Amino acid sequence: MSQEIQQDPPADAEDAPRPPLSPAAQRALAEAEARRREIDARIAAAPKEQGGRGGLEPGRYGDWEIKGLTSDF
C-alpha cells in the first residue's frame, strides 16, 4: 500500500497573477467600500460612550465583531 504525501502549494501560487475582475465585480467592490466609509464616518461622528470599551464599534456593520471574530444576530 502506498501513501501519497500531500505537499503545500508553493509560496509563488499566492503571487500568481489573477484574471482581471469583471466590471460588475469592480462596481460591487467600489460600492461596498463606499458603504464601509459611510458607516465608519457615521460612527466616528457619534458621541463616544463613557466607560465603554476601546476600539471600533463592534456592531457597526450590522453584526458583532471583536478581534476579527464575527457573529450575526
C-alpha positions as CSV (number, residue, x, y, z in Angstrom):
1,M,0.0,0.0,0.0
2,S,1.4,3.3,-1.0
3,Q,0.6,6.5,0.8
4,E,0.6,9.7,-1.1
5,I,2.1,12.7,0.7
6,Q,0.3,15.9,0.0
7,Q,2.6,18.9,-0.1
8,D,1.6,22.5,0.5
9,P,1.4,24.6,-2.7
10,P,4.4,26.6,-3.4
11,A,4.5,30.2,-2.0
12,D,4.6,31.5,-5.5
13,A,1.0,30.2,-6.0
14,E,-0.4,33.1,-4.0
15,D,1.7,35.6,-6.0
16,A,0.4,34.2,-9.4
17,P,-1.5,36.8,-11.4
18,R,-5.2,36.6,-11.2
19,P,-7.6,37.2,-14.1
20,P,-9.0,40.7,-14.2
21,L,-12.3,41.4,-12.4
22,S,-15.4,41.9,-14.4
23,P,-16.9,45.4,-14.5
24,A,-19.8,44.2,-12.3
25,A,-17.3,42.8,-9.7
26,Q,-15.3,46.1,-9.7
27,R,-18.5,48.1,-9.3
28,A,-19.6,45.8,-6.4
29,L,-16.3,46.2,-4.6
30,A,-16.4,50.0,-5.1
31,E,-20.0,50.1,-3.7
32,A,-19.0,48.0,-0.7
33,E,-16.0,50.3,0.1
34,A,-18.3,53.4,-0.2
35,R,-20.8,51.8,2.3
36,R,-17.9,51.0,4.7
37,R,-16.6,54.6,4.6
38,E,-20.1,56.0,5.1
39,I,-20.7,53.7,8.1
40,D,-17.3,54.4,9.6
41,A,-17.8,58.2,9.2
42,R,-21.2,58.0,10.9
43,I,-19.8,56.0,13.8
44,A,-16.8,58.4,14.1
45,A,-19.2,61.4,14.3
46,A,-21.4,59.8,17.0
47,P,-20.7,60.8,20.6
48,K,-18.3,58.5,22.4
49,E,-19.7,56.1,25.1
50,Q,-18.5,57.0,28.6
51,G,-16.7,54.0,30.2
52,G,-17.2,51.9,27.1
53,R,-14.7,49.5,25.5
54,G,-12.0,51.0,23.4
55,G,-11.6,50.4,19.7
56,L,-14.1,50.3,16.8
57,E,-17.8,49.9,17.5
58,P,-18.3,46.1,17.3
59,G,-21.8,46.3,15.8
60,R,-21.0,48.9,13.1
61,Y,-21.8,46.6,10.1
62,G,-24.9,45.0,11.5
63,D,-23.2,42.1,13.1
64,W,-21.0,41.8,16.2
65,E,-17.2,41.8,15.6
66,I,-14.4,41.7,18.1
67,K,-10.8,40.8,17.3
68,G,-11.8,39.5,13.9
69,L,-14.5,37.1,15.1
70,T,-18.0,37.9,13.8
71,S,-21.4,36.8,15.0
72,D,-24.7,37.6,13.2
73,F,-27.7,38.4,15.2
